[in-house]
Amino acid sequence: MTRPVYIAGVGLTKVDLTGRVFETVFDLFARAYELALEDSRVRSFDAVQIGIMDSEEFENRANIAAKIADRLGLTGVPAIRSETASSTGAAAFHEAWYKVASGQFESVLVLAGERMKTVTTEFATAIMSKTVDPEERRFGFTMPGLIALVTQAWFREQGRTGPDVAKVLARLMVRAHALGSENPLAAFFGKPESLEAYFDEKKNLPVATPLMRKDCSPICDGAAAVILTARPDAVTVAGLGSATDTSSILDRSVLSSLEATRQAGRVAYWRAGVANPRELEGLVVEAHDAFNSLLPVDLVDLGLLDAGEAIEALVGDPRKDEDAPVDPYANPVTGPRGRLPVNLSGGLKARGHPVGGTGLFQIAESYLQLTERFPNPRAQVARPRISIAHSIGGPGNNVYVTMLERSDARRRRDVVAEPRVQFQSSERVAPASAEELHGARAVVEAATTIHVTAGHTQGPIHVAVLRLGGQRVFAKLDHEAHVEDAPEEVLAGQRVKLLVKDDGDHYFQIDRGRSLNLGRLVDRVRTRIRPAPAREAPDSEEASK
């Protein structure tokens, strides 16, 4: 049996885009700690749990947990670092919770953050792309490149391609900035965005089709602190869930969802006694939207919306409303007065995404909602009772779901069937040999054009996920096929020929007999496909992570 765990206080720095606010990572963490102490009666700690993703790369520092404890004047306390890529902040919180819930610790300080502005955006992209599987990096993939494939697959299932996808993504950007621009702690505070800005071809450059520069969260600095205690307080931790998925998306059962989110949600709901999260009253959600397209995917994977209703619940129907997006503050579903308030902070896109700290930011923001002290008063939910914070690590392979609840809530716990929580090693299918792959017929499952790469190969690179039998492989478009401009919407579903060339890389060719049909289809969607400019990394305001 575990004992109840409560939050005794939180501290959040403003997310900084300039790189000039905090001289060192220790200054950054110290500021979050000071703010948490101001918010809490707890002054002593049995342990410190540190979350930081890439201190070795961004700070040239290792064994950083002990050094942060020293800076805070807490020498003597056990200090441990957590790291699970971009879900690191949530992972640190979960580890701290287990320490208090076990009865071995009375209070634990959780600190998580990242100081990313120590390097250029291009170098930061290269650092974070190390979370990508080597097989994927070999084809030029970065994080946005992989999420672009998930995006293509998800939207295709919804019957949306080309311009329809762009209209949705543009409105998701406007939504995020409308909320973030009024959040004084957000990176884009005071910086709303317009629909016109999304379609500005000079400023909103492609990153990985269909994701554009303004679909990507920014490189920034920020830290959060949360104090956990066994002493009763206003907010308790209601349920936790975490799960992993395969390192490479090639090995996943589906491309259009993140199974680790679904599994983590199932475990969190079970532990919280929630049979149907859609029926929760007073619910507030902070979901991981490092890229605009992830938000509807997240809400479906968390079981909060059906796929067919997710877009309209967030931004209305762009097919019907060509001119103005839905005001997020007035949205009857996902706005502050809706039945499912979502990402009222502005989300990762507009609040900012200091990668090691984001998961803890979301938990702290949920706590501020539940205690009715949200930094943006317009986005404060009336009578909040329970929250869900969802944090994705890497390309969906290390996910955390955290549920908080007001201690005075009188919610009746549901009887929920126990999900699978124990796993055994499974046999891996041996990949096909080059001889077996060369000349094989395959189907394009999803495709993207990577414009901003993290390797030496310059973009654009046309890459597809091909399915042949029960196996997936990556392959580049073979330029000898004379369809170099074939858009991704045309490639999806095409039967192609797989080639393994002397360099060992995979390429695919489209049947020449289909070229005329492809040409007509290209003309129909050319309004969405623009000539690729020379490779240029996004500036420091918005970057591909």
C-alpha positions as CSV (number, residue, x, y, z in Angstrom):
1,M,0.0,0.0,0.0
2,T,1.1,3.5,-0.8
3,R,0.3,6.6,1.2
4,P,-1.2,9.8,-0.2
5,V,1.2,12.3,-1.6
6,Y,0.5,16.1,-1.8
7,I,1.9,19.1,-3.5
8,A,3.1,21.7,-1.0
9,G,4.1,24.4,-3.4
10,V,5.5,25.2,-6.9
11,G,7.8,27.7,-8.6
12,L,8.0,28.5,-12.3
13,T,10.5,30.8,-14.0
14,K,9.4,32.8,-17.0
15,V,10.4,30.9,-20.1
16,D,13.1,32.9,-21.8
17,L,13.8,33.2,-25.5
18,T,16.8,35.6,-25.3
19,G,19.4,33.5,-23.4
20,R,20.3,36.5,-21.4
21,V,18.2,36.1,-18.2
22,F,20.1,33.2,-16.5
23,E,23.9,33.3,-16.6
24,T,24.2,29.6,-15.6
25,V,22.0,26.6,-15.2
26,F,22.4,26.9,-11.5
27,D,20.9,30.4,-11.6
28,L,18.0,29.0,-13.5
29,F,17.3,26.2,-11.0
30,A,17.9,28.4,-8.0
31,R,15.3,30.9,-9.2
32,A,12.6,28.1,-9.5
33,Y,13.6,26.9,-6.1
34,E,13.3,30.3,-4.5
35,L,9.8,30.7,-6.0
36,A,8.7,27.3,-4.7
37,L,9.9,28.2,-1.2
38,E,7.8,31.3,-1.3
39,D,4.8,29.2,-2.2
40,S,5.3,26.5,0.5
41,R,5.6,26.0,4.2
42,V,8.1,23.1,3.7
43,R,11.7,24.1,4.2
44,S,13.6,20.8,4.6
45,F,13.9,17.9,2.3
46,D,14.7,14.2,2.5
47,A,15.8,14.1,-1.2
48,V,16.2,16.2,-4.3
49,Q,15.1,14.9,-7.7
50,I,16.6,16.7,-10.6
51,G,15.3,16.6,-14.2
52,I,17.6,17.8,-17.0
53,M,17.9,16.3,-20.4
54,D,21.2,17.4,-21.9
55,S,23.4,19.1,-19.4
56,E,26.4,17.4,-20.9
57,E,25.7,19.0,-24.3
58,F,24.2,22.3,-23.4
59,E,26.2,23.0,-20.2
60,N,29.3,20.8,-20.5
61,R,28.4,19.5,-17.0
62,A,28.0,15.9,-15.7
63,N,26.9,14.7,-12.2
64,I,24.8,17.8,-12.2
65,A,22.3,16.7,-9.5
66,A,24.9,16.9,-6.8
67,K,26.2,20.3,-8.1
68,I,22.6,21.7,-8.0
69,A,22.1,20.5,-4.5
70,D,25.4,22.2,-3.5
71,R,24.3,25.5,-5.2
72,L,21.0,25.4,-3.3
73,G,22.8,24.9,0.1
74,L,21.3,21.4,0.4
75,T,24.6,19.4,0.7
76,G,24.0,16.2,2.5
77,V,20.7,15.4,0.9
78,P,20.5,12.5,-1.6
79,A,20.3,14.1,-5.1
80,I,19.4,12.0,-8.2
81,R,19.0,13.0,-11.8
82,S,16.2,11.7,-14.1
83,E,16.4,11.8,-17.9
84,T,13.8,10.5,-20.4
85,A,14.3,13.0,-23.2
86,S,11.6,15.6,-23.5
87,S,9.5,14.0,-20.7
88,T,12.3,14.3,-18.2
89,G,10.5,16.8,-15.9
90,A,7.5,14.4,-15.5
91,A,9.9,11.5,-15.0
92,A,11.6,13.4,-12.1
93,F,8.2,14.1,-10.5
94,H,7.1,10.4,-10.8
95,E,10.4,9.2,-9.2
96,A,9.9,11.7,-6.3
97,W,6.3,10.6,-5.8
98,Y,7.4,7.0,-5.4
99,K,9.9,8.0,-2.7
100,V,7.2,9.8,-0.6
101,A,4.4,7.3,-1.3
102,S,6.7,4.4,-0.1
103,G,6.9,6.0,3.3
104,Q,10.7,6.3,3.2
105,F,10.7,10.0,2.6
106,E,8.5,12.8,4.1
107,S,9.3,15.6,1.6
108,V,11.1,15.7,-1.8
109,L,12.1,18.7,-3.8
110,V,11.7,18.2,-7.6
111,L,13.5,20.5,-9.9
112,A,13.5,20.3,-13.7
113,G,14.6,22.6,-16.5
114,E,16.9,23.3,-19.4
115,R,19.1,26.1,-20.5
116,M,19.1,25.7,-24.2
117,K,20.2,29.1,-25.4
118,T,23.9,28.3,-24.8
119,V,24.1,27.1,-28.4
120,T,22.8,28.0,-31.8
121,T,19.4,26.7,-33.0
122,E,21.1,24.5,-35.6
123,F,23.4,22.9,-32.9
124,A,20.5,22.5,-30.5
125,T,18.6,20.6,-33.2
126,A,21.5,18.3,-33.7
127,I,21.8,17.7,-29.9
128,M,18.2,16.8,-29.5
129,S,18.2,14.6,-32.6
130,K,20.4,12.2,-30.7
131,T,17.2,10.9,-29.1
132,V,16.2,9.7,-32.6
133,D,17.1,6.1,-33.4
134,P,20.3,5.7,-35.5
135,E,18.4,4.0,-38.3
136,E,16.2,7.1,-38.6
137,R,19.0,9.6,-38.3
138,R,20.7,7.8,-41.2
139,F,17.9,9.0,-43.4
140,G,18.2,12.6,-42.2
141,F,15.4,12.4,-39.6
142,T,15.1,14.9,-36.8
143,M,12.2,15.0,-34.2
144,P,10.0,17.1,-36.5
145,G,10.7,14.7,-39.3
146,L,9.4,11.7,-37.3
147,I,6.4,13.6,-36.0
148,A,5.7,14.7,-39.6
149,L,5.2,11.0,-40.5
150,V,2.8,10.6,-37.6
151,T,1.0,13.7,-38.6
152,Q,0.7,12.6,-42.2
153,A,-0.7,9.2,-41.2
154,W,-3.2,10.7,-38.6
155,F,-4.6,13.4,-41.0
156,R,-4.9,10.9,-43.8
157,E,-7.1,8.7,-41.6
158,Q,-9.3,11.8,-41.1
159,G,-9.5,12.3,-44.8
160,R,-7.5,15.5,-44.8
161,T,-4.5,16.2,-47.0
162,G,-2.6,19.2,-48.4
163,P,-4.3,22.5,-48.0
164,D,-6.8,21.1,-45.5
165,V,-4.0,20.0,-43.2
166,A,-2.3,23.4,-43.5
167,K,-5.6,25.1,-42.5
168,V,-5.8,23.0,-39.3
169,L,-2.2,23.5,-38.4
170,A,-2.5,27.3,-38.9
171,R,-5.5,27.5,-36.6
172,L,-3.7,25.3,-33.9
173,M,-0.9,27.9,-34.0
174,V,-3.3,30.8,-33.6
175,R,-4.9,29.0,-30.7
176,A,-1.7,28.4,-28.9
177,H,-0.5,31.9,-29.3
178,A,-3.8,33.5,-28.3
179,L,-3.5,31.7,-25.0
180,G,0.3,32.0,-24.6
181,S,0.3,35.7,-25.4
182,E,-1.7,36.4,-22.3
183,N,0.4,34.1,-20.0
184,P,3.0,36.2,-18.4
185,L,5.3,33.2,-17.8
186,A,5.1,32.1,-21.5
187,A,7.9,32.5,-24.0
188,F,5.5,34.2,-26.4
189,F,3.8,36.5,-23.9
190,G,2.5,39.5,-25.7
191,K,3.1,37.8,-29.1
192,P,-0.1,36.6,-30.7
193,E,0.0,35.1,-34.2
194,S,-2.3,35.6,-37.2
195,L,-3.5,33.1,-39.8
196,E,-1.8,35.3,-42.4
197,A,1.6,34.8,-40.7
198,Y,1.3,31.1,-41.0
199,F,0.9,31.4,-44.8
200,D,3.8,33.9,-45.2
201,E,6.1,31.9,-47.5
202,K,9.1,34.1,-46.6
203,K,8.9,33.8,-42.9
204,N,7.2,30.4,-42.3
205,L,9.7,28.1,-44.0
206,P,9.1,24.3,-44.3
207,V,10.7,22.0,-41.7
208,A,9.4,18.6,-42.5
209,T,6.2,18.3,-44.6
210,P,3.6,19.2,-43.5
211,L,5.2,20.9,-40.5
212,M,6.4,24.4,-40.9
213,R,8.6,26.6,-38.8
214,K,5.5,28.0,-36.9
215,D,4.4,24.5,-36.1
216,C,7.5,23.9,-33.9
217,S,8.0,24.9,-30.3
218,P,10.9,27.2,-29.5
219,I,14.5,26.8,-28.2
220,C,14.4,28.4,-24.8
221,D,15.4,28.5,-21.1
222,G,13.2,27.7,-18.2
223,A,12.8,25.7,-15.0
224,A,10.1,24.5,-12.6
225,A,10.1,23.4,-9.0
226,V,7.5,21.2,-7.2
227,I,7.6,20.3,-3.5
228,L,6.1,16.9,-2.7
229,T,5.1,16.0,0.9
230,A,3.3,13.4,2.9
231,R,1.7,16.2,5.0
232,P,-1.9,16.8,3.8
233,D,-2.3,19.9,1.6
234,A,-4.7,21.4,-1.0
235,V,-3.8,19.1,-3.9
236,T,-3.0,15.4,-4.0
237,V,-1.5,13.2,-6.6
238,A,-4.5,11.1,-7.9
239,G,-2.8,8.8,-10.3
240,L,0.4,8.2,-12.3
241,G,1.1,6.2,-15.5
242,S,4.1,5.8,-17.7
243,A,5.0,3.6,-20.6
244,T,7.6,3.1,-23.4
245,D,7.4,2.2,-27.0
246,T,9.9,1.0,-29.6
247,S,12.9,3.2,-30.2
248,S,12.2,3.3,-34.0
249,I,8.7,4.1,-35.3
250,L,9.4,1.4,-37.9
251,D,8.7,-1.2,-35.3
252,R,5.4,0.1,-34.1
253,S,2.0,-1.4,-34.8
254,V,0.5,1.9,-36.2
255,L,1.9,5.2,-37.3
256,S,-1.1,7.4,-36.6
257,S,-1.1,7.3,-32.8
258,L,1.4,6.9,-29.9
259,E,0.7,3.7,-28.1
260,A,2.9,4.8,-25.1
261,T,0.5,7.6,-24.5
262,R,-2.5,5.2,-24.5
263,Q,-0.7,2.8,-22.2
264,A,0.4,5.5,-19.8
265,G,-3.1,6.9,-19.7
266,R,-4.6,3.5,-19.0
267,V,-2.3,3.0,-16.0
268,A,-2.9,6.5,-14.7
269,Y,-6.7,6.2,-15.0
270,W,-6.6,2.8,-13.2
271,R,-4.6,4.2,-10.3
272,A,-6.9,7.2,-10.0
273,G,-10.1,5.1,-10.2
274,V,-11.3,6.7,-13.4
275,A,-13.3,4.4,-15.8
276,N,-14.1,7.1,-18.3
277,P,-12.0,10.3,-18.3
278,R,-14.5,12.1,-20.5
279,E,-17.0,12.0,-17.6
280,L,-14.7,13.8,-15.2
281,E,-16.1,17.1,-13.8
282,G,-13.9,20.1,-13.5
283,L,-11.1,18.5,-15.6
284,V,-8.1,20.5,-16.8
285,V,-5.6,19.1,-19.3
286,E,-2.0,20.1,-20.3
287,A,-1.0,17.8,-23.2
288,H,2.4,17.6,-25.0
289,D,2.3,19.6,-28.2
290,A,5.9,20.2,-29.1
291,F,4.5,20.4,-32.6
292,N,1.0,21.8,-33.4
293,S,-0.2,18.6,-35.0
294,L,0.4,16.6,-31.8
295,L,-2.4,18.2,-29.8
296,P,-5.4,16.4,-31.5
297,V,-3.4,13.2,-31.6
298,D,-2.7,13.5,-27.9
299,L,-6.4,14.1,-27.0
300,V,-7.5,11.0,-29.0
301,D,-4.7,8.8,-27.5
302,L,-5.7,10.0,-24.0
303,G,-9.2,8.8,-24.6
304,L,-10.6,12.3,-24.2
305,L,-12.0,12.8,-27.7
306,D,-12.8,10.7,-30.7
307,A,-10.6,11.2,-33.7
308,G,-13.5,12.5,-35.8
309,E,-14.3,15.3,-33.3
310,A,-10.8,16.3,-32.2
311,I,-10.1,19.0,-34.8
312,E,-13.4,20.7,-34.4
313,A,-13.2,20.6,-30.6
314,L,-9.9,22.5,-30.8
315,V,-10.3,25.0,-33.7
316,G,-13.7,24.5,-35.3
317,D,-14.0,23.2,-38.8
318,P,-11.7,25.1,-41.2
319,R,-13.6,23.8,-44.2
320,K,-16.7,25.7,-43.0
321,D,-15.0,28.7,-41.5
322,E,-12.5,30.0,-44.0
323,D,-11.9,33.4,-42.4
324,A,-11.4,33.4,-38.7
325,P,-10.5,30.6,-36.3
326,V,-12.5,29.9,-33.2
327,D,-11.7,32.1,-30.2
328,P,-10.0,29.7,-27.8
329,Y,-11.4,31.6,-24.8
330,A,-14.9,31.1,-26.1
331,N,-14.5,27.6,-27.3
332,P,-17.4,25.5,-25.8
333,V,-15.3,22.4,-25.6
334,T,-11.6,23.1,-25.0
335,G,-11.8,26.7,-23.7
336,P,-11.6,27.8,-20.1
337,R,-15.4,27.4,-19.7
338,G,-15.6,24.3,-21.9
339,R,-16.1,20.7,-20.7
340,L,-12.5,19.8,-21.6
341,P,-10.1,22.8,-21.1
342,V,-6.9,22.1,-22.9
343,N,-3.4,23.7,-22.9
344,L,-4.6,27.0,-21.4
345,S,-0.9,27.8,-20.8
346,G,-0.4,28.1,-24.5
347,G,1.1,24.7,-24.6
348,L,4.7,23.9,-25.6
349,K,4.2,25.8,-28.8
350,A,3.6,29.2,-27.1
351,R,4.5,28.8,-23.4
352,G,7.8,27.3,-24.6
353,H,9.5,23.9,-24.4
354,P,12.7,23.9,-22.2
355,V,12.9,20.2,-22.9
356,G,14.1,18.9,-19.5
357,G,11.6,21.0,-17.6
358,T,8.5,20.9,-19.7
359,G,6.9,17.9,-18.0
360,L,7.2,19.5,-14.6
361,F,5.9,22.8,-16.0
362,Q,2.7,21.1,-17.0
363,I,2.3,19.5,-13.6
364,A,2.9,22.8,-11.8
365,E,0.5,24.6,-14.2
366,S,-2.1,22.0,-13.4
367,Y,-1.6,22.6,-9.7
368,L,-2.0,26.4,-10.2
369,Q,-5.3,25.7,-12.0
370,L,-6.6,23.5,-9.2
371,T,-5.6,26.1,-6.6
372,E,-7.2,28.9,-8.8
373,R,-4.0,30.9,-9.2
374,F,-3.3,30.4,-12.9
375,P,-0.9,33.1,-14.2
376,N,-3.4,34.1,-17.0
377,P,-6.6,35.0,-15.1
378,R,-8.7,34.8,-18.4
379,A,-7.6,31.2,-18.7
380,Q,-8.4,30.2,-15.2
381,V,-11.0,27.4,-15.2
382,A,-14.0,27.9,-12.9
383,R,-14.3,25.2,-10.2
384,P,-11.5,22.9,-11.3
385,R,-11.4,19.6,-9.5
386,I,-8.9,17.3,-11.3
387,S,-6.2,17.5,-14.0
388,I,-4.3,15.5,-16.5
389,A,-0.7,16.4,-17.5
390,H,0.7,14.5,-20.4
391,S,4.4,14.5,-21.4
392,I,6.1,12.8,-24.4
393,G,9.7,11.8,-24.4
394,G,11.5,11.5,-27.7
395,P,9.3,10.4,-30.7
396,G,6.7,9.0,-28.4
397,N,8.8,6.3,-26.8
398,N,8.8,7.4,-23.1
399,V,5.5,8.9,-22.0
400,Y,4.2,10.1,-18.6
401,V,0.6,10.9,-17.5
402,T,0.1,12.6,-14.2
403,M,-3.3,13.2,-12.5
404,L,-3.7,15.7,-9.7
405,E,-6.9,16.3,-7.7
406,R,-8.1,18.8,-5.1
407,S,-7.9,17.2,-1.7
408,D,-11.5,18.4,-0.9
409,A,-12.9,16.7,-4.0
410,R,-15.6,14.1,-3.2
411,R,-15.3,12.1,-6.4
412,R,-16.3,8.5,-6.1
413,R,-13.6,6.2,-7.4
414,D,-14.7,3.9,-10.2
415,V,-13.9,0.2,-10.3
416,V,-11.4,-0.1,-13.2
417,A,-10.0,-3.3,-14.6
418,E,-6.2,-3.5,-14.0
419,P,-4.3,-2.8,-17.3
420,R,-1.2,-4.7,-18.2
421,V,1.6,-3.5,-15.9
422,Q,4.1,-6.3,-16.2
423,F,6.0,-7.2,-19.4
424,Q,8.4,-9.9,-20.6
425,S,11.0,-9.7,-23.3
426,S,9.6,-10.4,-26.8
427,E,11.5,-11.8,-29.7
428,R,12.5,-9.2,-32.3
429,V,11.9,-10.1,-36.0
430,A,15.1,-10.2,-37.9
431,P,15.2,-7.5,-40.6
432,A,15.2,-8.6,-44.2
433,S,18.6,-8.7,-45.9
434,A,19.6,-6.4,-48.7
435,E,19.1,-9.2,-51.2
436,E,15.6,-9.7,-50.0
437,L,14.7,-6.0,-50.1
438,H,16.2,-5.1,-53.4
439,G,13.6,-5.1,-56.1
440,A,10.7,-5.9,-53.7
441,R,7.3,-4.3,-54.2
442,A,6.1,-2.2,-51.3
443,V,3.4,0.3,-50.3
444,V,4.1,3.9,-49.2
445,E,2.5,4.2,-45.7
446,A,3.5,7.8,-45.0
447,A,6.0,10.2,-46.5
448,T,7.6,13.6,-45.7
449,T,10.1,16.0,-47.2
450,I,12.8,16.9,-44.6
451,H,14.0,20.4,-45.2
452,V,15.9,20.9,-42.0
453,T,18.2,18.0,-41.2
454,A,20.5,17.3,-38.3
455,G,23.2,15.6,-40.2
456,H,25.7,16.4,-43.0
457,T,23.1,15.7,-45.8
458,Q,21.4,18.9,-46.9
459,G,17.7,19.0,-47.3
460,P,15.3,18.6,-48.9
461,I,15.2,14.9,-48.6
462,H,12.1,13.0,-49.7
463,V,11.7,10.0,-47.3
464,A,8.9,7.5,-47.0
465,V,7.9,4.6,-44.7
466,L,7.3,1.6,-46.9
467,R,5.5,-1.5,-45.8
468,L,6.3,-4.8,-47.4
469,G,4.6,-7.8,-45.8
470,G,4.9,-7.5,-42.0
471,Q,7.9,-5.2,-42.1
472,R,8.5,-1.5,-42.5
473,V,11.6,0.2,-43.9
474,F,12.6,3.8,-44.6
475,A,13.5,4.7,-48.2
476,K,14.5,7.9,-50.1
477,L,12.8,8.8,-53.3
478,D,15.0,7.8,-56.2
479,H,15.4,10.9,-58.3
480,E,15.9,8.7,-61.4
481,A,12.1,8.1,-61.1
482,H,11.5,11.6,-62.4
483,V,8.9,12.5,-59.9
484,E,11.1,14.6,-57.6
485,D,8.2,17.0,-56.9
486,A,5.7,14.3,-56.0
487,P,3.9,15.6,-52.9
488,E,3.5,13.4,-49.9
489,E,-0.3,13.2,-50.3
490,V,0.3,11.6,-53.7
491,L,2.9,9.2,-52.5
492,A,0.8,7.8,-49.6
493,G,-0.8,4.5,-50.7
494,Q,1.3,4.2,-53.9
495,R,2.8,0.8,-54.8
496,V,6.5,1.3,-55.4
497,K,9.7,-0.6,-56.1
498,L,12.3,-0.8,-53.4
499,L,16.0,-0.6,-54.3
500,V,19.1,-1.1,-52.2
501,K,22.0,0.7,-53.9
502,D,25.8,0.3,-53.5
503,D,25.9,2.9,-50.7
504,G,23.6,0.5,-48.7
505,D,20.8,3.0,-48.5
506,H,17.2,2.3,-49.5
507,Y,15.5,4.1,-52.4
508,F,12.1,3.7,-54.0
509,Q,10.8,4.2,-57.5
510,I,7.3,4.9,-58.5
511,D,6.0,2.9,-61.5
512,R,6.6,4.9,-64.7
513,G,3.2,3.9,-65.9
514,R,1.7,6.0,-63.1
515,S,3.6,9.2,-63.9
516,L,0.8,10.8,-65.9
517,N,-1.7,10.3,-63.1
518,L,0.8,11.6,-60.6
519,G,1.4,14.7,-62.7
520,R,-2.3,15.5,-62.6
521,L,-2.5,15.0,-58.9
522,V,0.6,17.2,-58.3
523,D,-1.1,20.0,-60.1
524,R,-4.2,19.7,-57.8
525,V,-2.2,20.1,-54.6
526,R,0.7,22.3,-55.8
527,T,-0.7,25.2,-53.8
528,R,0.6,23.5,-50.7
529,I,4.0,22.4,-52.1
530,R,6.5,25.3,-52.4
531,P,10.0,25.1,-53.9
532,A,12.4,24.3,-51.1
533,P,14.8,27.2,-50.2
534,A,18.4,26.6,-49.4
535,R,18.8,24.8,-46.1
536,E,18.4,27.3,-43.3
537,A,17.8,26.4,-39.7
538,P,15.0,28.3,-38.0
539,D,16.0,31.2,-35.9
540,S,16.1,31.2,-32.2
541,E,12.5,32.3,-31.8
542,E,11.1,29.0,-33.1
543,A,13.0,25.8,-33.8
544,S,12.7,22.2,-34.8
545,K,13.3,19.9,-31.9
